[in-house]
Amino acid sequence: MAWQPTHKQQTRERILSSAAKLFTTEGFDKVSIDQIMHNANLTRGAFYAHFTSKSALYSEAILASARNSVRSLPNGFSTCELTSAYLSEEHVKGLNRRCPLAFLVTDIGKQDEQIKNTYTRIFQGMINMLESSGLDREKALQQAVLMVGGVAIGRALNDDSLLAELLQSCKNLA
């Protein structure tokens, strides 16, 4: 039986989705290709038909994760809506999406230039999105750092009342 014409792209997307989920929860070093492929219900051999290395997959997975997060935003969103959604307990806990900017901020610093370049592009994209919603460059940078930092720190807390206080404080400042 022949594969559907879209089979290869669908398989690639399954791998990227699996990788994004595992990388944003565990980081680069704690996730193996075997785990990614098992989570995608594929064999390890299928990996090499799509990616040259784990680093290449990591780079593409964080980019795909960021694109999916942006696609989930409503059309014509305001800066306030974006900030409120980003600085939510659901986002901190990774219930609906996992932004690689906040979820991988400490992991990226240990990676190669290709991965750092991808992270930089994603961060620049966030700044551009904030600028397009009406903020000047400096305010967009401040807002991006506040949002990413708030979520990153929130992920490290084990006190729900302190987390709620942190997120509200970040929203108020934003």
DRENPA-3360 file (N, C-alpha, C; in nm, 2 decimals, always signed):
BEGIN
1 = MAWQPTHK = +0.08/-0.12/+0.00/+0.00/+0.00/+0.00/+0.09/+0.12/+0.00 ~ +0.06/+0.22/-0.09/+0.14/+0.34/-0.10/+0.10/+0.44/+0.01 ~ +0.20/+0.52/+0.05/+0.18/+0.63/+0.15/+0.10/+0.74/+0.08 ~ +0.02/+0.81/+0.16/-0.04/+0.93/+0.11/+0.06/+1.04/+0.08 ~ +0.03/+1.13/-0.02/+0.13/+1.23/-0.05/+0.17/+1.32/+0.07 ~ +0.08/+1.33/+0.17/+0.11/+1.41/+0.28/+0.18/+1.34/+0.40 ~ +0.20/+1.21/+0.38/+0.26/+1.12/+0.49/+0.39/+1.18/+0.54 ~ +0.48/+1.21/+0.46/+0.61/+1.26/+0.51/+0.60/+1.38/+0.59;
9 = QQTRERIL = +0.52/+1.48/+0.55/+0.50/+1.60/+0.62/+0.43/+1.58/+0.75 ~ +0.33/+1.49/+0.75/+0.26/+1.46/+0.88/+0.35/+1.39/+0.98 ~ +0.44/+1.30/+0.93/+0.53/+1.24/+1.01/+0.63/+1.34/+1.07 ~ +0.68/+1.43/+0.99/+0.77/+1.53/+1.04/+0.70/+1.61/+1.15 ~ +0.58/+1.65/+1.13/+0.51/+1.73/+1.23/+0.48/+1.65/+1.36 ~ +0.46/+1.52/+1.35/+0.45/+1.44/+1.47/+0.58/+1.44/+1.55 ~ +0.69/+1.43/+1.47/+0.82/+1.43/+1.54/+0.85/+1.57/+1.61 ~ +0.82/+1.68/+1.53/+0.84/+1.81/+1.59/+0.75/+1.83/+1.71;
17 = SSAAKLFT = +0.63/+1.79/+1.71/+0.54/+1.81/+1.82/+0.59/+1.73/+1.94 ~ +0.63/+1.61/+1.92/+0.68/+1.52/+2.03/+0.81/+1.59/+2.09 ~ +0.89/+1.63/+2.00/+1.02/+1.69/+2.05/+0.99/+1.82/+2.12 ~ +0.90/+1.90/+2.07/+0.87/+2.03/+2.14/+0.82/+2.00/+2.28 ~ +0.73/+1.91/+2.29/+0.67/+1.87/+2.42/+0.78/+1.82/+2.52 ~ +0.86/+1.73/+2.47/+0.96/+1.67/+2.56/+1.07/+1.77/+2.59 ~ +1.12/+1.85/+2.49/+1.23/+1.94/+2.52/+1.18/+2.05/+2.61 ~ +1.06/+2.10/+2.60/+1.02/+2.21/+2.69/+0.99/+2.16/+2.83;
25 = TEGFDKVS = +0.97/+2.03/+2.85/+0.95/+1.99/+2.98/+1.08/+1.93/+3.05 ~ +1.17/+1.88/+2.96/+1.29/+1.82/+3.02/+1.42/+1.88/+2.98 ~ +1.42/+1.96/+2.87/+1.55/+2.02/+2.83/+1.62/+1.93/+2.73 ~ +1.72/+1.98/+2.66/+1.79/+1.91/+2.56/+1.86/+1.78/+2.61 ~ +1.94/+1.80/+2.72/+2.02/+1.69/+2.76/+1.94/+1.57/+2.82 ~ +1.83/+1.59/+2.87/+1.75/+1.48/+2.93/+1.66/+1.41/+2.84 ~ +1.66/+1.45/+2.71/+1.57/+1.38/+2.61/+1.65/+1.32/+2.51 ~ +1.62/+1.19/+2.48/+1.69/+1.12/+2.37/+1.60/+1.11/+2.25;
33 = IDQIMHNA = +1.67/+1.08/+2.14/+1.60/+1.06/+2.01/+1.50/+0.95/+2.03 ~ +1.54/+0.84/+2.09/+1.45/+0.73/+2.12/+1.32/+0.77/+2.19 ~ +1.34/+0.86/+2.29/+1.22/+0.90/+2.37/+1.13/+0.98/+2.27 ~ +1.18/+1.07/+2.20/+1.11/+1.16/+2.10/+1.03/+1.07/+2.01 ~ +1.10/+0.97/+1.95/+1.03/+0.89/+1.85/+0.93/+0.80/+1.91 ~ +0.96/+0.74/+2.03/+0.86/+0.66/+2.10/+0.73/+0.74/+2.13 ~ +0.75/+0.87/+2.18/+0.64/+0.95/+2.21/+0.56/+0.99/+2.08 ~ +0.62/+0.99/+1.97/+0.55/+1.01/+1.84/+0.50/+0.89/+1.78;
41 = NLTRGAFY = +0.52/+0.77/+1.85/+0.48/+0.64/+1.80/+0.54/+0.61/+1.66 ~ +0.67/+0.64/+1.66/+0.75/+0.61/+1.54/+0.88/+0.54/+1.58 ~ +0.95/+0.48/+1.48/+1.07/+0.41/+1.51/+1.19/+0.51/+1.50 ~ +1.30/+0.48/+1.56/+1.42/+0.56/+1.55/+1.46/+0.59/+1.41 ~ +1.45/+0.49/+1.32/+1.50/+0.50/+1.19/+1.42/+0.61/+1.11 ~ +1.30/+0.64/+1.15/+1.22/+0.74/+1.08/+1.28/+0.88/+1.11 ~ +1.35/+0.89/+1.22/+1.41/+1.02/+1.26/+1.51/+1.07/+1.15 ~ +1.59/+0.98/+1.10/+1.70/+1.02/+1.01/+1.64/+1.05/+0.87;
49 = AHFTSKSA = +1.52/+1.02/+0.84/+1.46/+1.06/+0.71/+1.42/+1.21/+0.72 ~ +1.42/+1.27/+0.84/+1.37/+1.40/+0.86/+1.47/+1.50/+0.91 ~ +1.57/+1.45/+0.99/+1.66/+1.54/+1.06/+1.80/+1.49/+1.06 ~ +1.90/+1.57/+1.05/+2.04/+1.53/+1.05/+2.10/+1.51/+1.19 ~ +2.04/+1.57/+1.29/+2.09/+1.56/+1.42/+1.99/+1.60/+1.53 ~ +2.02/+1.57/+1.65/+1.93/+1.61/+1.76/+1.93/+1.76/+1.77 ~ +2.04/+1.82/+1.75/+2.05/+1.97/+1.75/+1.96/+2.03/+1.65 ~ +1.96/+1.98/+1.53/+1.88/+2.03/+1.42/+1.73/+2.01/+1.46;
57 = LYSEAILA = +1.69/+1.90/+1.52/+1.56/+1.88/+1.56/+1.52/+1.98/+1.67 ~ +1.61/+2.00/+1.76/+1.58/+2.09/+1.88/+1.55/+2.23/+1.82 ~ +1.64/+2.28/+1.73/+1.62/+2.41/+1.67/+1.48/+2.42/+1.60 ~ +1.45/+2.32/+1.52/+1.32/+2.33/+1.45/+1.20/+2.31/+1.54 ~ +1.22/+2.23/+1.65/+1.11/+2.20/+1.74/+1.07/+2.33/+1.82 ~ +1.18/+2.41/+1.86/+1.15/+2.53/+1.94/+1.08/+2.63/+1.85 ~ +1.13/+2.64/+1.72/+1.07/+2.73/+1.63/+0.92/+2.69/+1.60 ~ +0.89/+2.56/+1.58/+0.76/+2.52/+1.56/+0.67/+2.54/+1.68;
65 = SARNSVRS = +0.72/+2.52/+1.80/+0.65/+2.55/+1.92/+0.61/+2.70/+1.93 ~ +0.71/+2.78/+1.90/+0.68/+2.93/+1.90/+0.57/+2.97/+1.80 ~ +0.58/+2.91/+1.68/+0.48/+2.94/+1.57/+0.34/+2.89/+1.62 ~ +0.34/+2.78/+1.68/+0.21/+2.73/+1.72/+0.15/+2.81/+1.83 ~ +0.23/+2.87/+1.92/+0.19/+2.96/+2.02/+0.13/+3.08/+1.96 ~ +0.19/+3.14/+1.86/+0.15/+3.26/+1.79/+0.02/+3.23/+1.72 ~ +0.01/+3.11/+1.65/-0.12/+3.08/+1.58/-0.24/+3.07/+1.67 ~ -0.21/+3.04/+1.80/-0.32/+3.02/+1.90/-0.38/+3.15/+1.94;
73 = LPNGFSTC = -0.31/+3.26/+1.91/-0.36/+3.40/+1.95/-0.48/+3.44/+1.86 ~ -0.57/+3.51/+1.92/-0.69/+3.56/+1.84/-0.64/+3.67/+1.74 ~ -0.70/+3.68/+1.63/-0.67/+3.79/+1.54/-0.70/+3.92/+1.60 ~ -0.61/+4.02/+1.58/-0.63/+4.15/+1.63/-0.61/+4.16/+1.78 ~ -0.53/+4.08/+1.84/-0.51/+4.08/+1.99/-0.44/+4.21/+2.03 ~ -0.47/+4.25/+2.15/-0.41/+4.37/+2.21/-0.29/+4.33/+2.29 ~ -0.20/+4.42/+2.32/-0.09/+4.39/+2.41/-0.14/+4.34/+2.54 ~ -0.24/+4.40/+2.59/-0.30/+4.36/+2.72/-0.35/+4.21/+2.72;
81 = ELTSAYLS = -0.41/+4.18/+2.61/-0.46/+4.04/+2.60/-0.34/+3.94/+2.59 ~ -0.24/+3.98/+2.51/-0.12/+3.89/+2.50/-0.05/+3.88/+2.63 ~ -0.03/+3.99/+2.70/+0.03/+3.98/+2.83/-0.04/+3.90/+2.93 ~ -0.17/+3.92/+2.93/-0.26/+3.85/+3.03/-0.25/+3.70/+3.00 ~ -0.26/+3.66/+2.88/-0.26/+3.51/+2.84/-0.12/+3.45/+2.87 ~ -0.02/+3.53/+2.84/+0.12/+3.48/+2.86/+0.15/+3.46/+3.01 ~ +0.11/+3.56/+3.08/+0.14/+3.56/+3.23/+0.02/+3.50/+3.30 ~ -0.02/+3.38/+3.26/-0.12/+3.31/+3.33/-0.07/+3.18/+3.40;
89 = EEHVKGLN = -0.14/+3.13/+3.50/-0.09/+3.01/+3.56/-0.10/+2.89/+3.47 ~ -0.20/+2.89/+3.37/-0.21/+2.79/+3.28/-0.08/+2.78/+3.19 ~ -0.03/+2.90/+3.15/+0.09/+2.90/+3.07/+0.21/+2.86/+3.15 ~ +0.22/+2.91/+3.27/+0.34/+2.87/+3.36/+0.34/+2.72/+3.38 ~ +0.23/+2.66/+3.39/+0.22/+2.51/+3.42/+0.22/+2.43/+3.29 ~ +0.22/+2.50/+3.17/+0.23/+2.43/+3.05/+0.11/+2.35/+3.01 ~ -0.01/+2.40/+3.05/-0.13/+2.32/+3.03/-0.17/+2.33/+2.88 ~ -0.17/+2.45/+2.82/-0.21/+2.46/+2.68/-0.10/+2.48/+2.58;
97 = RRCPLAFL = +0.00/+2.55/+2.62/+0.12/+2.57/+2.53/+0.24/+2.59/+2.62 ~ +0.36/+2.57/+2.56/+0.48/+2.59/+2.63/+0.57/+2.68/+2.54 ~ +0.58/+2.80/+2.58/+0.66/+2.90/+2.50/+0.81/+2.86/+2.53 ~ +0.88/+2.83/+2.42/+1.03/+2.80/+2.44/+1.11/+2.91/+2.50 ~ +1.06/+3.04/+2.48/+1.14/+3.15/+2.54/+1.15/+3.14/+2.69 ~ +1.04/+3.11/+2.75/+1.04/+3.10/+2.90/+1.08/+2.96/+2.95 ~ +1.03/+2.85/+2.88/+1.05/+2.72/+2.92/+1.19/+2.67/+2.90 ~ +1.26/+2.73/+2.81/+1.40/+2.68/+2.78/+1.51/+2.79/+2.80;
105 = VTDIGKQD = +1.47/+2.89/+2.87/+1.57/+3.00/+2.88/+1.70/+2.96/+2.94 ~ +1.71/+2.87/+3.04/+1.83/+2.83/+3.09/+1.90/+2.72/+3.01 ~ +1.82/+2.65/+2.94/+1.87/+2.54/+2.85/+1.94/+2.59/+2.73 ~ +1.89/+2.70/+2.67/+1.95/+2.75/+2.55/+2.09/+2.79/+2.56 ~ +2.13/+2.85/+2.67/+2.26/+2.90/+2.69/+2.37/+2.79/+2.68 ~ +2.33/+2.67/+2.70/+2.43/+2.56/+2.69/+2.44/+2.50/+2.55 ~ +2.36/+2.55/+2.45/+2.35/+2.49/+2.32/+2.44/+2.56/+2.22 ~ +2.44/+2.50/+2.10/+2.53/+2.55/+1.99/+2.47/+2.68/+1.93;
113 = EQIKNTYT = +2.55/+2.74/+1.84/+2.51/+2.86/+1.78/+2.38/+2.85/+1.70 ~ +2.36/+2.74/+1.63/+2.23/+2.72/+1.55/+2.11/+2.74/+1.64 ~ +2.12/+2.67/+1.75/+2.00/+2.68/+1.85/+1.99/+2.82/+1.91 ~ +2.10/+2.88/+1.94/+2.10/+3.02/+2.00/+2.04/+3.11/+1.89 ~ +2.08/+3.09/+1.76/+2.03/+3.18/+1.66/+1.87/+3.16/+1.64 ~ +1.83/+3.04/+1.66/+1.68/+3.01/+1.65/+1.61/+3.08/+1.77 ~ +1.67/+3.07/+1.89/+1.61/+3.13/+2.01/+1.61/+3.28/+1.99 ~ +1.71/+3.34/+1.94/+1.72/+3.48/+1.91/+1.61/+3.53/+1.81;
121 = RIFQGMIN = +1.59/+3.45/+1.71/+1.49/+3.48/+1.61/+1.35/+3.48/+1.67 ~ +1.32/+3.38/+1.76/+1.20/+3.37/+1.83/+1.18/+3.49/+1.92 ~ +1.28/+3.53/+2.00/+1.27/+3.64/+2.09/+1.25/+3.77/+2.00 ~ +1.32/+3.79/+1.89/+1.30/+3.90/+1.81/+1.16/+3.90/+1.75 ~ +1.10/+3.79/+1.72/+0.96/+3.78/+1.68/+0.87/+3.83/+1.78 ~ +0.89/+3.79/+1.91/+0.81/+3.84/+2.02/+0.82/+3.99/+2.03 ~ +0.94/+4.05/+2.02/+0.95/+4.19/+2.02/+0.88/+4.26/+1.90 ~ +0.89/+4.20/+1.78/+0.82/+4.25/+1.67/+0.67/+4.25/+1.69;
129 = MLESSGLD = +0.62/+4.14/+1.75/+0.48/+4.13/+1.77/+0.43/+4.24/+1.87 ~ +0.51/+4.26/+1.97/+0.48/+4.37/+2.07/+0.48/+4.51/+2.00 ~ +0.58/+4.53/+1.92/+0.59/+4.66/+1.85/+0.47/+4.68/+1.76 ~ +0.43/+4.57/+1.69/+0.32/+4.58/+1.60/+0.19/+4.61/+1.67 ~ +0.19/+4.59/+1.80/+0.06/+4.61/+1.88/+0.07/+4.76/+1.93 ~ +0.17/+4.83/+1.90/+0.17/+4.97/+1.93/+0.28/+5.02/+2.03 ~ +0.36/+4.93/+2.08/+0.47/+4.96/+2.17/+0.59/+5.01/+2.09 ~ +0.67/+5.11/+2.15/+0.80/+5.14/+2.08/+0.90/+5.03/+2.12;
137 = REKALQQA = +1.01/+5.04/+2.05/+1.11/+4.93/+2.06/+1.16/+4.91/+2.21 ~ +1.19/+5.02/+2.28/+1.23/+5.00/+2.42/+1.12/+4.94/+2.51 ~ +1.00/+4.98/+2.49/+0.89/+4.93/+2.57/+0.86/+4.78/+2.53 ~ +0.88/+4.75/+2.40/+0.86/+4.61/+2.36/+0.96/+4.52/+2.42 ~ +1.09/+4.56/+2.42/+1.20/+4.49/+2.49/+1.17/+4.47/+2.64 ~ +1.13/+4.57/+2.70/+1.10/+4.56/+2.85/+0.98/+4.47/+2.87 ~ +0.88/+4.48/+2.79/+0.76/+4.39/+2.80/+0.80/+4.24/+2.78 ~ +0.88/+4.22/+2.68/+0.92/+4.08/+2.64/+1.00/+4.02/+2.76;
145 = VLMVGGVA = +1.09/+4.10/+2.81/+1.17/+4.05/+2.92/+1.09/+4.02/+3.05 ~ +0.99/+4.11/+3.08/+0.90/+4.10/+3.19/+0.82/+3.97/+3.17 ~ +0.77/+3.95/+3.06/+0.68/+3.83/+3.03/+0.76/+3.70/+3.04 ~ +0.87/+3.69/+2.97/+0.95/+3.57/+2.97/+1.01/+3.55/+3.11 ~ +1.06/+3.65/+3.17/+1.12/+3.63/+3.30/+1.01/+3.59/+3.41 ~ +0.89/+3.65/+3.40/+0.79/+3.62/+3.49/+0.75/+3.47/+3.48 ~ +0.73/+3.42/+3.36/+0.69/+3.28/+3.34/+0.81/+3.19/+3.38 ~ +0.93/+3.23/+3.34/+1.05/+3.14/+3.38/+1.06/+3.13/+3.53;
153 = IGRALNDD = +1.05/+3.24/+3.60/+1.06/+3.24/+3.75/+0.94/+3.16/+3.80 ~ +0.83/+3.19/+3.75/+0.70/+3.12/+3.80/+0.71/+2.97/+3.79 ~ +0.78/+2.92/+3.69/+0.80/+2.78/+3.67/+0.89/+2.72/+3.78 ~ +0.97/+2.80/+3.84/+1.06/+2.75/+3.94/+1.00/+2.75/+4.08 ~ +0.89/+2.82/+4.10/+0.83/+2.83/+4.23/+0.74/+2.71/+4.26 ~ +0.73/+2.68/+4.39/+0.64/+2.57/+4.44/+0.54/+2.62/+4.54 ~ +0.52/+2.75/+4.54/+0.42/+2.82/+4.63/+0.32/+2.89/+4.54 ~ +0.20/+2.83/+4.53/+0.10/+2.88/+4.44/+0.05/+3.02/+4.47;
161 = SLLAELLQ = +0.05/+3.06/+4.60/+0.01/+3.20/+4.63/+0.12/+3.30/+4.59 ~ +0.25/+3.26/+4.60/+0.35/+3.34/+4.55/+0.35/+3.35/+4.40 ~ +0.32/+3.24/+4.33/+0.31/+3.24/+4.19/+0.20/+3.34/+4.14 ~ +0.09/+3.33/+4.21/-0.03/+3.42/+4.17/+0.01/+3.57/+4.19 ~ +0.08/+3.59/+4.30/+0.13/+3.73/+4.33/+0.23/+3.78/+4.23 ~ +0.32/+3.69/+4.19/+0.42/+3.72/+4.09/+0.36/+3.76/+3.96 ~ +0.27/+3.67/+3.91/+0.20/+3.69/+3.78/+0.12/+3.82/+3.78 ~ +0.05/+3.85/+3.89/-0.03/+3.97/+3.90/+0.06/+4.09/+3.90;
169 = SCKNLA = +0.17/+4.08/+3.97/+0.26/+4.19/+3.98/+0.32/+4.22/+3.84 ~ +0.36/+4.12/+3.77/+0.41/+4.14/+3.63/+0.30/+4.20/+3.54 ~ +0.18/+4.15/+3.55/+0.07/+4.21/+3.47/+0.05/+4.36/+3.50 ~ +0.05/+4.39/+3.63/+0.04/+4.53/+3.67/+0.15/+4.62/+3.62 ~ +0.27/+4.57/+3.62/+0.38/+4.65/+3.57/+0.37/+4.66/+3.42 ~ +0.33/+4.55/+3.35/+0.32/+4.56/+3.21/+0.21/+4.65/+3.16;
% end
